[in-house]
Amino acid sequence: MAQPTSSSNLSQTEQPTSAAAYLDLGITLAINNWPALTMAVQSNWGGPTSSDKRDWLCGAISEMINERPETDALDLEDVLIQVMNDEFDVVVDDESAAPVAAQIMAIREQTARGEFGLVQEMWEAWQKKSQQKGNNVAAAFKQVEAEDDEDTDDEEDEDEDDEDVDMGEAPALVRAPRERVEPEVDEDGFTKVVGKKRR
């Protein structure tokens, strides 16, 4: 069995050469494209090892499919939901696990027939998305740098314009004294207890 591709080095993955490698890549791409799991990993809902748990899930699904050929989409969906619950404390009730499971099963069938088009499309889309994300990060970084430069210029201008303005004396804050309520004594000499709200 080929070693499953980890999510962290997915963008550096080279072209698969065997059906098993295509299957592993397809499973990894399907799992990494699942929005519910992506949010759980980015939010560290599975703890500091959330990304490792996602990688483990990719390997576990690959193993399950290879070792248990009778596995179907429903079995796979149950596993995905169970792992999200157990490892990330997430209850998946948006039915998003079913399409992921179905996609993985379609990848399994196609790679078994020697058809790799679906995985190839997914891989190209992933690379394009990663490249765009990298470009967006670089553009955002340049924009932040430009804004920082503008802020520095603005602060220098403001420093030149600042003059001390005499605001006079600030009024003293005075707390009004509370009225002291004298206790009521009834005719028998007992002091009447009154709640604070009634005073």
Secondary structure, 3 states (H helix, E strand, C coil): CCCCCCHHHHHHCCCCCCHHHHHHHHHHHHHHCCHHHHHHHHCCCCCCCHHHHHHHHHHHHHHHHHHCCCCCHHHHHHHHHHHHHHHHCCCCCCCCHHHHHHHHHHHHHHHHCCCCHHHHHHHHHHHHHHHHHHHHHHHHHHHHHHHHHHHHHHHHHHHHHCCCCCCCCCCCCCCCCCCCCCCEECCCCCEECCCHHHC
